[in-house]
Protein backbone atom coordinates (compact mmCIF):
# COMPACT_ATOMS: atom_id res chain seq x y z
CA UNK A 1 0.00 0.00 0.00
CA UNK A 2 2.96 2.32 0.65
CA UNK A 3 3.85 2.52 -3.05
CA UNK A 4 0.59 4.40 -3.68
CA UNK A 5 1.49 7.05 -1.09
CA UNK A 6 -1.96 6.96 0.53
CA UNK A 7 -2.88 9.27 3.35
CA UNK A 8 -2.94 7.54 6.74
CA UNK A 9 -6.49 8.77 7.23
CA UNK A 10 -7.52 6.70 4.21
CA UNK A 11 -5.49 3.61 5.16
CA UNK A 12 -7.29 3.34 8.49
CA UNK A 13 -10.62 3.28 6.63
CA UNK A 14 -9.34 0.81 4.05
CA UNK A 15 -8.01 -1.64 6.64
CA UNK A 16 -11.25 -1.50 8.61
CA UNK A 17 -13.20 -4.55 7.39
CA UNK A 18 -16.44 -3.16 8.80
CA UNK A 19 -16.15 0.36 7.41
CA UNK A 20 -19.39 1.71 5.89
CA UNK A 21 -19.64 2.72 2.24
CA UNK A 22 -17.87 6.02 1.46
CA UNK A 23 -16.23 7.83 -1.42
CA UNK A 24 -13.23 10.08 -0.70
CA UNK A 25 -10.97 12.03 -3.02
CA UNK A 26 -7.39 13.24 -2.71
CA UNK A 27 -5.16 15.28 -5.01
CA UNK A 28 -4.32 12.52 -7.48
CA UNK A 29 -6.37 9.51 -6.40
CA UNK A 30 -9.66 8.54 -4.79
CA UNK A 31 -10.91 5.78 -2.53
CA UNK A 32 -14.23 3.97 -2.84
CA UNK A 33 -15.32 1.68 -0.02
CA UNK A 34 -18.49 -0.33 -0.42
CA UNK A 35 -19.95 -2.38 2.42
CA UNK A 36 -22.21 -5.11 1.12
CA UNK A 37 -24.21 -8.01 2.54
CA UNK A 38 -22.66 -11.37 1.72
CA UNK A 39 -25.38 -13.93 1.09
CA UNK A 40 -24.74 -17.25 2.81
CA UNK A 41 -26.98 -20.33 2.84
CA UNK A 42 -28.79 -19.58 6.10
CA UNK A 43 -27.52 -16.15 7.05
CA UNK A 44 -26.26 -12.78 5.85
CA UNK A 45 -22.86 -11.36 6.77
CA UNK A 46 -21.25 -8.08 5.78
CA UNK A 47 -17.91 -7.26 4.19
CA UNK A 48 -16.26 -4.03 3.08
CA UNK A 49 -14.46 -3.83 -0.26
CA UNK A 50 -11.94 -1.01 -0.73
CA UNK A 51 -10.97 0.31 -4.16
CA UNK A 52 -8.19 2.72 -5.04
CA UNK A 53 -8.72 4.70 -8.24
CA UNK A 54 -5.29 5.77 -9.48
CA UNK A 55 -3.93 4.78 -12.88
CA UNK A 56 -6.71 2.20 -13.05
CA UNK A 57 -8.74 0.41 -10.39
CA UNK A 58 -7.04 -1.46 -7.56
CA UNK A 59 -8.84 -3.63 -4.99
CA UNK A 60 -7.54 -4.07 -1.46
CA UNK A 61 -6.60 -7.64 -0.48
CA UNK A 62 -7.04 -8.22 3.24
CA UNK A 63 -4.96 -11.39 3.07
CA UNK A 64 -1.97 -9.64 1.47
CA UNK A 65 -2.72 -6.29 3.15
CA UNK A 66 -2.08 -4.51 -0.11
CA UNK A 67 -3.83 -3.40 -3.27
CA UNK A 68 -4.03 -5.62 -6.33
CA UNK A 69 -4.87 -4.49 -9.88
CA UNK A 70 -8.50 -4.99 -10.82
CA UNK A 71 -8.57 -3.32 -14.24
CA UNK A 72 -10.54 -0.44 -15.66
CA UNK A 73 -13.89 1.02 -14.72
CA UNK A 74 -15.63 -1.79 -16.61
CA UNK A 75 -14.09 -4.32 -14.21
CA UNK A 76 -15.29 -2.31 -11.24
CA UNK A 77 -18.75 -2.20 -12.78
CA UNK A 78 -18.77 -5.99 -13.28
CA UNK A 79 -17.54 -6.62 -9.72
CA UNK A 80 -20.23 -4.50 -8.07
CA UNK A 81 -22.96 -5.56 -10.51
CA UNK A 82 -22.45 -9.24 -9.63
CA UNK A 83 -22.74 -8.47 -5.91
CA UNK A 84 -25.91 -6.40 -6.38
CA UNK A 85 -27.49 -9.14 -8.51
CA UNK A 86 -26.92 -11.59 -5.64
CA UNK A 87 -28.61 -9.16 -3.26
CA UNK A 88 -31.59 -8.75 -5.61
CA UNK A 89 -31.90 -12.54 -5.84
CA UNK A 90 -31.87 -12.78 -2.05
CA UNK A 91 -34.56 -10.09 -1.81
CA UNK A 92 -36.66 -12.00 -4.32
CA UNK A 93 -36.40 -15.15 -2.17
CA UNK A 94 -37.31 -13.18 0.95
CA UNK A 95 -40.31 -11.69 -0.84
CA UNK A 96 -41.52 -15.20 -1.77
CA UNK A 97 -41.18 -16.27 1.87
CA UNK A 98 -43.12 -13.22 3.03
CA UNK A 99 -45.90 -13.90 0.49
CA UNK A 100 -46.11 -17.48 1.77
CA UNK A 101 -46.42 -16.24 5.36
CA UNK A 102 -49.06 -13.74 4.23
CA UNK A 103 -51.15 -16.40 2.48
CA UNK A 104 -50.98 -18.67 5.53
CA UNK A 105 -52.29 -15.87 7.74
CA UNK A 106 -55.13 -15.07 5.33
CA UNK A 107 -56.06 -18.77 5.31
CA UNK A 108 -56.12 -18.84 9.11
CA UNK A 109 -52.98 -20.95 9.40
CA UNK A 110 -50.99 -19.58 12.32
CA UNK A 111 -47.65 -21.32 12.00
CA UNK A 112 -45.75 -21.87 15.23
CA UNK A 113 -42.54 -20.76 13.51
CA UNK A 114 -44.04 -17.44 12.35
CA UNK A 115 -42.49 -15.27 15.06
CA UNK A 116 -39.02 -16.78 14.62
CA UNK A 117 -39.14 -16.51 10.80
CA UNK A 118 -40.44 -12.94 11.07
CA UNK A 119 -37.54 -11.96 13.32
CA UNK A 120 -34.93 -13.50 11.00
CA UNK A 121 -36.40 -11.84 7.88
CA UNK A 122 -36.76 -8.50 9.65
CA UNK A 123 -33.12 -8.57 10.76
CA UNK A 124 -31.88 -9.45 7.26
CA UNK A 125 -34.02 -6.81 5.53
CA UNK A 126 -33.04 -4.03 7.91
CA UNK A 127 -29.37 -4.91 7.35
CA UNK A 128 -29.75 -4.84 3.56
CA UNK A 129 -31.76 -1.62 3.71
CA UNK A 130 -29.13 0.16 5.80
CA UNK A 131 -26.22 -1.02 3.63
CA UNK A 132 -27.97 -0.09 0.38
CA UNK A 133 -28.83 3.36 1.73
CA UNK A 134 -25.18 4.09 2.53
CA UNK A 135 -24.02 2.60 -0.77
CA UNK A 136 -26.41 4.81 -2.74
CA UNK A 137 -24.81 7.92 -1.30
CA UNK A 138 -21.20 6.79 -1.83
CA UNK A 139 -21.81 5.37 -5.30
CA UNK A 140 -23.69 8.49 -6.36
CA UNK A 141 -20.69 10.62 -5.37
CA UNK A 142 -18.38 8.27 -7.28
CA UNK A 143 -20.50 8.48 -10.48
CA UNK A 144 -20.65 12.27 -10.25
CA UNK A 145 -16.89 12.55 -9.77
CA UNK A 146 -16.00 10.23 -12.68
CA UNK A 147 -18.87 11.03 -15.02
CA UNK A 148 -16.43 11.96 -17.83
CA UNK A 149 -14.33 8.79 -17.47
CA UNK A 150 -16.94 6.06 -17.13
CA UNK A 151 -19.68 4.54 -19.24
CA UNK A 152 -22.42 6.77 -17.88
CA UNK A 153 -25.23 4.50 -19.08
CA UNK A 154 -23.75 1.36 -17.48
CA UNK A 155 -23.03 3.02 -14.14
CA UNK A 156 -26.41 4.77 -14.03
CA UNK A 157 -28.00 1.39 -14.66
CA UNK A 158 -25.96 -0.11 -11.83
CA UNK A 159 -26.98 2.76 -9.57
CA UNK A 160 -30.61 2.00 -10.46
CA UNK A 161 -30.06 -1.63 -9.41
CA UNK A 162 -28.70 -0.45 -6.06
CA UNK A 163 -31.67 1.86 -5.66
CA UNK A 164 -34.01 -1.00 -6.56
CA UNK A 165 -32.42 -3.22 -3.91
CA UNK A 166 -32.90 -0.46 -1.37
CA UNK A 167 -36.52 0.10 -2.43
CA UNK A 168 -37.32 -3.63 -2.34
CA UNK A 169 -35.87 -3.97 1.16
CA UNK A 170 -37.87 -0.99 2.41
CA UNK A 171 -41.11 -2.32 0.93
CA UNK A 172 -40.49 -5.83 2.25
CA UNK A 173 -39.82 -4.44 5.74
CA UNK A 174 -43.10 -2.53 5.66
CA UNK A 175 -44.94 -5.65 4.53
CA UNK A 176 -43.39 -7.60 7.40
CA UNK A 177 -44.55 -4.94 9.88
CA UNK A 178 -48.08 -5.17 8.49
CA UNK A 179 -48.01 -8.98 8.71
CA UNK A 180 -46.85 -8.84 12.32
CA UNK A 181 -49.71 -6.49 13.21
CA UNK A 182 -52.15 -8.86 11.53
CA UNK A 183 -50.54 -11.84 13.28
CA UNK A 184 -50.77 -10.25 16.73
CA UNK A 185 -54.41 -9.31 16.05
CA UNK A 186 -55.25 -12.92 15.22
CA UNK A 187 -53.38 -14.20 18.27
CA UNK A 188 -55.15 -11.66 20.50
CA UNK A 189 -58.52 -12.67 19.05
CA UNK A 190 -57.72 -16.33 19.68
CA UNK A 191 -56.73 -15.58 23.27
CA UNK A 192 -59.91 -13.54 23.78
CA UNK A 193 -62.01 -16.50 22.60
CA UNK A 194 -60.21 -18.81 25.02
CA UNK A 195 -60.71 -16.40 27.91
CA UNK A 196 -64.39 -15.98 26.97
CA UNK A 197 -64.87 -19.76 26.92
CA UNK A 198 -63.26 -20.12 30.34
CA UNK A 199 -65.44 -17.30 31.65
CA UNK A 200 -68.58 -19.05 30.39
CA UNK A 201 -67.42 -22.35 31.86
CA UNK A 202 -66.78 -20.68 35.22
CA UNK A 203 -70.23 -19.06 35.07
CA UNK A 204 -71.92 -22.41 34.47
CA UNK A 205 -70.28 -24.02 37.48
CA UNK A 206 -70.49 -21.00 39.79
CA UNK A 207 -74.01 -21.69 41.21
CA UNK A 208 -73.23 -25.41 41.48
CA UNK A 209 -70.05 -24.67 43.41
CA UNK A 210 -71.90 -22.23 45.67
CA UNK A 211 -74.65 -24.69 46.60
CA UNK A 212 -72.25 -27.62 46.94
CA UNK A 213 -70.04 -25.58 49.24
CA UNK A 214 -72.98 -24.52 51.36
CA UNK A 215 -74.39 -28.03 51.90
CA UNK A 216 -70.93 -29.49 52.31
CA UNK A 217 -70.15 -27.48 55.48
CA UNK A 218 -69.47 -29.58 58.54
CA UNK A 219 -71.85 -27.63 60.77
CA UNK A 220 -75.14 -28.53 62.43
CA UNK A 221 -78.54 -27.17 61.56
CA UNK A 222 -78.17 -27.37 57.78
CA UNK A 223 -81.52 -27.35 55.96
CA UNK A 224 -82.74 -30.72 54.64
CA UNK A 225 -80.09 -32.46 56.75
CA UNK A 226 -82.55 -35.08 58.04
CA UNK A 227 -85.03 -34.94 55.16
CA UNK A 228 -85.26 -38.35 53.33
CA UNK A 229 -85.91 -36.50 50.06
CA UNK A 230 -83.24 -33.88 50.74
CA UNK A 231 -81.06 -34.92 47.80
CA UNK A 232 -83.95 -34.52 45.35
CA UNK A 233 -84.83 -31.13 46.76
CA UNK A 234 -81.21 -29.98 46.55
CA UNK A 235 -81.13 -31.21 42.95
CA UNK A 236 -84.20 -29.12 42.18
CA UNK A 237 -82.52 -26.20 43.92
CA UNK A 238 -79.45 -26.73 41.69
CA UNK A 239 -81.70 -26.56 38.64
CA UNK A 240 -83.51 -23.42 39.79
CA UNK A 241 -80.22 -21.65 40.51
CA UNK A 242 -78.61 -22.81 37.27
CA UNK A 243 -81.35 -21.77 34.84
CA UNK A 244 -80.99 -17.96 35.35
CA UNK A 245 -77.19 -18.20 34.98
CA UNK A 246 -77.48 -20.25 31.79
CA UNK A 247 -79.99 -17.78 30.32
CA UNK A 248 -77.73 -14.86 31.21
CA UNK A 249 -74.67 -16.56 29.73
CA UNK A 250 -76.61 -17.42 26.58
CA UNK A 251 -77.42 -13.74 26.07
CA UNK A 252 -73.73 -12.87 26.53
CA UNK A 253 -72.70 -15.56 24.02
CA UNK A 254 -75.14 -14.23 21.40
CA UNK A 255 -73.77 -10.67 21.83
CA UNK A 256 -70.19 -11.96 21.59
C-alpha positions in Angstrom: 0.0 0.0 0.0 3.0 2.3 0.7 3.8 2.5 -3.1 0.6 4.4 -3.7 1.5 7.0 -1.1 -2.0 7.0 0.5 -2.9 9.3 3.3 -2.9 7.5 6.7 -6.5 8.8 7.2 -7.5 6.7 4.2 -5.5 3.6 5.2 -7.3 3.3 8.5 -10.6 3.3 6.6 -9.3 0.8 4.0 -8.0 -1.6 6.6 -11.3 -1.5 8.6 -13.2 -4.5 7.4 -16.4 -3.2 8.8 -16.2 0.4 7.4 -19.4 1.7 5.9 -19.6 2.7 2.2 -17.9 6.0 1.5 -16.2 7.8 -1.4 -13.2 10.1 -0.7 -11.0 12.0 -3.0 -7.4 13.2 -2.7 -5.2 15.3 -5.0 -4.3 12.5 -7.5 -6.4 9.5 -6.4 -9.7 8.5 -4.8 -10.9 5.8 -2.5 -14.2 4.0 -2.8 -15.3 1.7 0.0 -18.5 -0.3 -0.4 -20.0 -2.4 2.4 -22.2 -5.1 1.1 -24.2 -8.0 2.5 -22.7 -11.4 1.7 -25.4 -13.9 1.1 -24.7 -17.3 2.8 -27.0 -20.3 2.8 -28.8 -19.6 6.1 -27.5 -16.2 7.0 -26.3 -12.8 5.8 -22.9 -11.4 6.8 -21.2 -8.1 5.8 -17.9 -7.3 4.2 -16.3 -4.0 3.1 -14.5 -3.8 -0.3 -11.9 -1.0 -0.7 -11.0 0.3 -4.2 -8.2 2.7 -5.0 -8.7 4.7 -8.2 -5.3 5.8 -9.5 -3.9 4.8 -12.9 -6.7 2.2 -13.1 -8.7 0.4 -10.4 -7.0 -1.5 -7.6 -8.8 -3.6 -5.0 -7.5 -4.1 -1.5 -6.6 -7.6 -0.5 -7.0 -8.2 3.2 -5.0 -11.4 3.1 -2.0 -9.6 1.5 -2.7 -6.3 3.1 -2.1 -4.5 -0.1 -3.8 -3.4 -3.3 -4.0 -5.6 -6.3 -4.9 -4.5 -9.9 -8.5 -5.0 -10.8 -8.6 -3.3 -14.2 -10.5 -0.4 -15.7 -13.9 1.0 -14.7 -15.6 -1.8 -16.6 -14.1 -4.3 -14.2 -15.3 -2.3 -11.2 -18.8 -2.2 -12.8 -18.8 -6.0 -13.3 -17.5 -6.6 -9.7 -20.2 -4.5 -8.1 -23.0 -5.6 -10.5 -22.4 -9.2 -9.6 -22.7 -8.5 -5.9 -25.9 -6.4 -6.4 -27.5 -9.1 -8.5 -26.9 -11.6 -5.6 -28.6 -9.2 -3.3 -31.6 -8.7 -5.6 -31.9 -12.5 -5.8 -31.9 -12.8 -2.0 -34.6 -10.1 -1.8 -36.7 -12.0 -4.3 -36.4 -15.1 -2.2 -37.3 -13.2 0.9 -40.3 -11.7 -0.8 -41.5 -15.2 -1.8 -41.2 -16.3 1.9 -43.1 -13.2 3.0 -45.9 -13.9 0.5 -46.1 -17.5 1.8 -46.4 -16.2 5.4 -49.1 -13.7 4.2 -51.1 -16.4 2.5 -51.0 -18.7 5.5 -52.3 -15.9 7.7 -55.1 -15.1 5.3 -56.1 -18.8 5.3 -56.1 -18.8 9.1 -53.0 -21.0 9.4 -51.0 -19.6 12.3 -47.6 -21.3 12.0 -45.8 -21.9 15.2 -42.5 -20.8 13.5 -44.0 -17.4 12.3 -42.5 -15.3 15.1 -39.0 -16.8 14.6 -39.1 -16.5 10.8 -40.4 -12.9 11.1 -37.5 -12.0 13.3 -34.9 -13.5 11.0 -36.4 -11.8 7.9 -36.8 -8.5 9.7 -33.1 -8.6 10.8 -31.9 -9.4 7.3 -34.0 -6.8 5.5 -33.0 -4.0 7.9 -29.4 -4.9 7.4 -29.7 -4.8 3.6 -31.8 -1.6 3.7 -29.1 0.2 5.8 -26.2 -1.0 3.6 -28.0 -0.1 0.4 -28.8 3.4 1.7 -25.2 4.1 2.5 -24.0 2.6 -0.8 -26.4 4.8 -2.7 -24.8 7.9 -1.3 -21.2 6.8 -1.8 -21.8 5.4 -5.3 -23.7 8.5 -6.4 -20.7 10.6 -5.4 -18.4 8.3 -7.3 -20.5 8.5 -10.5 -20.6 12.3 -10.2 -16.9 12.5 -9.8 -16.0 10.2 -12.7 -18.9 11.0 -15.0 -16.4 12.0 -17.8 -14.3 8.8 -17.5 -16.9 6.1 -17.1 -19.7 4.5 -19.2 -22.4 6.8 -17.9 -25.2 4.5 -19.1 -23.7 1.4 -17.5 -23.0 3.0 -14.1 -26.4 4.8 -14.0 -28.0 1.4 -14.7 -26.0 -0.1 -11.8 -27.0 2.8 -9.6 -30.6 2.0 -10.5 -30.1 -1.6 -9.4 -28.7 -0.5 -6.1 -31.7 1.9 -5.7 -34.0 -1.0 -6.6 -32.4 -3.2 -3.9 -32.9 -0.5 -1.4 -36.5 0.1 -2.4 -37.3 -3.6 -2.3 -35.9 -4.0 1.2 -37.9 -1.0 2.4 -41.1 -2.3 0.9 -40.5 -5.8 2.3 -39.8 -4.4 5.7 -43.1 -2.5 5.7 -44.9 -5.6 4.5 -43.4 -7.6 7.4 -44.5 -4.9 9.9 -48.1 -5.2 8.5 -48.0 -9.0 8.7 -46.9 -8.8 12.3 -49.7 -6.5 13.2 -52.2 -8.9 11.5 -50.5 -11.8 13.3 -50.8 -10.3 16.7 -54.4 -9.3 16.1 -55.3 -12.9 15.2 -53.4 -14.2 18.3 -55.2 -11.7 20.5 -58.5 -12.7 19.1 -57.7 -16.3 19.7 -56.7 -15.6 23.3 -59.9 -13.5 23.8 -62.0 -16.5 22.6 -60.2 -18.8 25.0 -60.7 -16.4 27.9 -64.4 -16.0 27.0 -64.9 -19.8 26.9 -63.3 -20.1 30.3 -65.4 -17.3 31.7 -68.6 -19.0 30.4 -67.4 -22.3 31.9 -66.8 -20.7 35.2 -70.2 -19.1 35.1 -71.9 -22.4 34.5 -70.3 -24.0 37.5 -70.5 -21.0 39.8 -74.0 -21.7 41.2 -73.2 -25.4 41.5 -70.0 -24.7 43.4 -71.9 -22.2 45.7 -74.7 -24.7 46.6 -72.3 -27.6 46.9 -70.0 -25.6 49.2 -73.0 -24.5 51.4 -74.4 -28.0 51.9 -70.9 -29.5 52.3 -70.2 -27.5 55.5 -69.5 -29.6 58.5 -71.8 -27.6 60.8 -75.1 -28.5 62.4 -78.5 -27.2 61.6 -78.2 -27.4 57.8 -81.5 -27.3 56.0 -82.7 -30.7 54.6 -80.1 -32.5 56.7 -82.6 -35.1 58.0 -85.0 -34.9 55.2 -85.3 -38.4 53.3 -85.9 -36.5 50.1 -83.2 -33.9 50.7 -81.1 -34.9 47.8 -84.0 -34.5 45.4 -84.8 -31.1 46.8 -81.2 -30.0 46.5 -81.1 -31.2 43.0 -84.2 -29.1 42.2 -82.5 -26.2 43.9 -79.5 -26.7 41.7 -81.7 -26.6 38.6 -83.5 -23.4 39.8 -80.2 -21.7 40.5 -78.6 -22.8 37.3 -81.4 -21.8 34.8 -81.0 -18.0 35.3 -77.2 -18.2 35.0 -77.5 -20.2 31.8 -80.0 -17.8 30.3 -77.7 -14.9 31.2 -74.7 -16.6 29.7 -76.6 -17.4 26.6 -77.4 -13.7 26.1 -73.7 -12.9 26.5 -72.7 -15.6 24.0 -75.1 -14.2 21.4 -73.8 -10.7 21.8 -70.2 -12.0 21.6 
